[in-house]
Amino acid sequence: GYYCAMQVYLVGGAVRDEQLGVPHKERDWCVVGATPDEMIAMGYGQVGKDFPVFLHPESGEEYALARTERKTAPGYHGFAFDCSPQVSIEDDLLRRDLTINAIARDSEGNFVDPYNGRRDIELRLLRHVSDAFAEDPVRILRVAKFAARFRHLGFSIAPETVELMRTMVANGEVAALVPDRVWKETEAALRGASVRTYVEVLRDCGALETLLPEVDALFGVPQPEKWHPEIDTGVHVLMVLDQAESMSTDLEVRYAALTHDLGKGNTPRDQLPSHPGHEIRGCKMIREISDRLPVPKASRDLALLVAEFHTHCHRALELNARTILKVLEKTDAFRRPDRFEQFLIACEADARGRAGLEDRHYPQADFLRGAFAAAAAIDAGAIAAESQPSRIPDALRRARKQAIAEYRRAG
C-alpha cells in the first residue's frame, strides 16, 4: 500500500458541536504531513483553487491540508498560504477565528486543544484565538452569527473580543467587506435562531452603522407611547424580529420584519414622535439596500409590500370595501396568494412586536383572509363570458368589491 507519515484530525464545527451536544451536519478533517501529490495518489479528488482541499474517495467529506496564512493585502483575498507537510495541527488551529472552533481530535480520540476551546465551551464564551482575528473583517459577522446560534445555550462574547471588534470597526475594516459575504452571513443569521442577537452584536461593536445604516438609525428614534409602549423604534424592530421568528421560518417574512419601519429613521425632527409618510420613505431605503447587497428579489419584494401596506393591514377593520380591494390588488394577492399570506404574517409580527402586547389578538389578519377568500371566489370566467372584452376588468372589480362588502356586513 501507499504510505506517508500523515495524520488526520477531525476539526472545527464537528468537534465543537459534539462537545456542546448539538447535532452537526458535516465533518471537516485536517491532514498533517502530506503533500497534494500524495493525497491525489491515494485517490482523493482536489477541490479549491486557493489552497489544497480534497474530497475523500468514499465518504466525500472534506480533507484540508494543514496550513498557515499570512495577511498580504487588504480585503478578503489578500492572504498567502503555506501548506507544506511541516505545518503542525497547532499551527493550523492558530489561524482559526474562535477558540471553540480551534479544537481538533486525532484518530485515537485524543483532543488537541492548544487555545483552551473546551474551557471556553464550559464558560460559554466566544473568544478570538489570536490577534490574527483582526485581519479578516468577515469574522465580525461570524461572531455575530455564532452569538445568535448559541444564544439558547447561554453564550456571550468575551469582552476582549468585543474590544477587538470595535477596534476593527474604528479602523475602517468593515467598509472593506464584500457585499456577497455581508449578505451570505446575514441571510444565514436571518434563517437561524435569535436573529435579534445578530443585529444587537453588530450594533454593539459599531458594524451595523456601516453595513445597515438604515437599521442602525432606528435606535433612539421615539414613537407614540400609545401605540408603542417600548417607545424606541430600534427596540420595536428587534421585538418584531422575535415575533416573526416564532411565527415563520421564511427568510422573506423575517427580512420584511427587519426592514418594515426603516422610514422612521429619517422622519423630520419636528414631526416626532409620530411618523407621517414613513411607509413610502421606507420603500426607498429597502431599494437602496438592494442596490448595495444581493438581497434576493422575493425578500426585497415582500419587504416593499410590508413597508408600504402594513398600516393598511393594521386598520383593516375600518377600511371600506374599495380600499380593501385596492390593498388586495396592490399586493397582487389574486396571483400570489402564498405571498399575501406571508404579508399577513409579517404585519401580525409588527402588531405583536411591542412591549406588553406580544400575546395580543390580531383579528385583522383573519378579517383580510376572509375578505380575500370572498373576492377570490368570484368566477372571473363567468364574468368574462357575460361582458364585452374592454369591460371585463371593471366588471370583475365591481363583483369583487361587492363580495367584499357582503363579507364585511356579514362579519
ChimeraX attribute file (.defattr): number of C-alpha atoms within 10 A of each C-alpha:
attribute: neighborCount
match mode: 1-to-1
recipient: residues
	/A:1	4
	/A:2	6
	/A:3	7
	/A:4	11
	/A:5	8
	/A:6	13
	/A:7	14
	/A:8	20
	/A:9	24
	/A:10	21
	/A:11	25
	/A:12	22
	/A:13	19
	/A:14	22
	/A:15	22
	/A:16	21
	/A:17	16
	/A:18	11
	/A:19	13
	/A:20	16
	/A:21	9
	/A:22	11
	/A:23	9
	/A:24	12
	/A:25	7
	/A:26	9
	/A:27	14
	/A:28	15
	/A:29	24
	/A:30	23
	/A:31	25
	/A:32	23
	/A:33	19
	/A:34	20
	/A:35	18
	/A:36	19
	/A:37	10
	/A:38	15
	/A:39	22
	/A:40	14
	/A:41	11
	/A:42	13
	/A:43	13
	/A:44	20
	/A:45	17
	/A:46	19
	/A:47	14
	/A:48	9
	/A:49	7
	/A:50	10
	/A:51	17
	/A:52	18
	/A:53	22
	/A:54	23
	/A:55	19
	/A:56	17
	/A:57	12
	/A:58	8
	/A:59	7
	/A:60	11
	/A:61	14
	/A:62	19
	/A:63	25
	/A:64	23
	/A:65	27
	/A:66	29
	/A:67	25
	/A:68	21
	/A:69	16
	/A:70	13
	/A:71	15
	/A:72	12
	/A:73	11
	/A:74	14
	/A:75	18
	/A:76	15
	/A:77	11
	/A:78	13
	/A:79	16
	/A:80	13
	/A:81	15
	/A:82	15
	/A:83	21
	/A:84	16
	/A:85	17
	/A:86	14
	/A:87	18
	/A:88	17
	/A:89	27
	/A:90	18
	/A:91	15
	/A:92	22
	/A:93	26
	/A:94	23
	/A:95	18
	/A:96	20
	/A:97	24
	/A:98	26
	/A:99	26
	/A:100	29
	/A:101	25
	/A:102	28
	/A:103	28
	/A:104	27
	/A:105	19
	/A:106	16
	/A:107	10
	/A:108	7
	/A:109	10
	/A:110	10
	/A:111	16
	/A:112	19
	/A:113	19
	/A:114	17
	/A:115	21
	/A:116	15
	/A:117	25
	/A:118	21
	/A:119	13
	/A:120	17
	/A:121	19
	/A:122	12
	/A:123	13
	/A:124	20
	/A:125	22
	/A:126	26
	/A:127	24
	/A:128	28
	/A:129	22
	/A:130	15
	/A:131	12
	/A:132	15
	/A:133	21
	/A:134	19
	/A:135	19
	/A:136	21
	/A:137	23
	/A:138	21
	/A:139	17
	/A:140	25
	/A:141	25
	/A:142	19
	/A:143	24
	/A:144	24
	/A:145	27
	/A:146	19
	/A:147	26
	/A:148	25
	/A:149	19
	/A:150	19
	/A:151	17
	/A:152	10
	/A:153	12
	/A:154	10
	/A:155	19
	/A:156	18
	/A:157	17
	/A:158	15
	/A:159	12
	/A:160	11
	/A:161	23
	/A:162	19
	/A:163	12
	/A:164	17
	/A:165	28
	/A:166	17
	/A:167	15
	/A:168	21
	/A:169	22
	/A:170	13
	/A:171	10
	/A:172	13
	/A:173	20
	/A:174	24
	/A:175	14
	/A:176	13
	/A:177	19
	/A:178	14
	/A:179	14
	/A:180	13
	/A:181	15
	/A:182	18
	/A:183	18
	/A:184	15
	/A:185	17
	/A:186	21
	/A:187	18
	/A:188	15
	/A:189	25
	/A:190	26
	/A:191	18
	/A:192	17
	/A:193	21
	/A:194	22
	/A:195	27
	/A:196	20
	/A:197	21
	/A:198	26
	/A:199	25
	/A:200	18
	/A:201	23
	/A:202	24
	/A:203	20
	/A:204	13
	/A:205	21
	/A:206	19
	/A:207	26
	/A:208	21
	/A:209	17
	/A:210	16
	/A:211	21
	/A:212	17
	/A:213	16
	/A:214	22
	/A:215	24
	/A:216	21
	/A:217	18
	/A:218	21
	/A:219	15
	/A:220	13
	/A:221	18
	/A:222	19
	/A:223	19
	/A:224	15
	/A:225	12
	/A:226	8
	/A:227	12
	/A:228	18
	/A:229	14
	/A:230	19
	/A:231	19
	/A:232	18
	/A:233	25
	/A:234	23
	/A:235	20
	/A:236	25
	/A:237	25
	/A:238	21
	/A:239	23
	/A:240	28
	/A:241	28
	/A:242	24
	/A:243	24
	/A:244	28
	/A:245	24
	/A:246	13
	/A:247	15
	/A:248	16
	/A:249	14
	/A:250	14
	/A:251	20
	/A:252	24
	/A:253	29
	/A:254	30
	/A:255	22
	/A:256	29
	/A:257	30
	/A:258	27
	/A:259	23
	/A:260	30
	/A:261	30
	/A:262	28
	/A:263	26
	/A:264	27
	/A:265	24
	/A:266	15
	/A:267	18
	/A:268	12
	/A:269	10
	/A:270	7
	/A:271	9
	/A:272	14
	/A:273	18
	/A:274	16
	/A:275	19
	/A:276	14
	/A:277	12
	/A:278	19
	/A:279	22
	/A:280	16
	/A:281	19
	/A:282	25
	/A:283	23
	/A:284	14
	/A:285	20
	/A:286	24
	/A:287	16
	/A:288	12
	/A:289	17
	/A:290	14
	/A:291	10
	/A:292	13
	/A:293	18
	/A:294	15
	/A:295	21
	/A:296	13
	/A:297	11
	/A:298	13
	/A:299	17
	/A:300	20
	/A:301	19
	/A:302	23
	/A:303	27
	/A:304	24
	/A:305	21
	/A:306	30
	/A:307	28
	/A:308	22
	/A:309	18
	/A:310	22
	/A:311	14
	/A:312	17
	/A:313	22
	/A:314	19
	/A:315	10
	/A:316	20
	/A:317	15
	/A:318	12
	/A:319	14
	/A:320	13
	/A:321	20
	/A:322	16
	/A:323	14
	/A:324	22
	/A:325	24
	/A:326	13
	/A:327	19
	/A:328	20
	/A:329	13
	/A:330	13
	/A:331	22
	/A:332	14
	/A:333	18
	/A:334	16
	/A:335	12
	/A:336	10
	/A:337	17
	/A:338	10
	/A:339	20
	/A:340	22
	/A:341	16
	/A:342	19
	/A:343	26
	/A:344	21
	/A:345	21
	/A:346	32
	/A:347	29
	/A:348	25
	/A:349	28
	/A:350	28
	/A:351	24
	/A:352	22
	/A:353	26
	/A:354	24
	/A:355	14
	/A:356	11
	/A:357	13
	/A:358	16
	/A:359	11
	/A:360	12
	/A:361	11
	/A:362	14
	/A:363	13
	/A:364	19
	/A:365	20
	/A:366	11
	/A:367	17
	/A:368	22
	/A:369	15
	/A:370	16
	/A:371	25
	/A:372	23
	/A:373	16
	/A:374	19
	/A:375	22
	/A:376	18
	/A:377	10
	/A:378	16
	/A:379	12
	/A:380	16
	/A:381	10
	/A:382	10
	/A:383	16
	/A:384	16
	/A:385	10
	/A:386	11
	/A:387	14
	/A:388	11
	/A:389	9
	/A:390	9
	/A:391	12
	/A:392	17
	/A:393	14
	/A:394	11
	/A:395	17
	/A:396	20
	/A:397	18
	/A:398	14
	/A:399	16
	/A:400	24
	/A:401	22
	/A:402	18
	/A:403	21
	/A:404	25
	/A:405	20
	/A:406	14
	/A:407	18
	/A:408	18
	/A:409	7
	/A:410	7
	/A:411	9
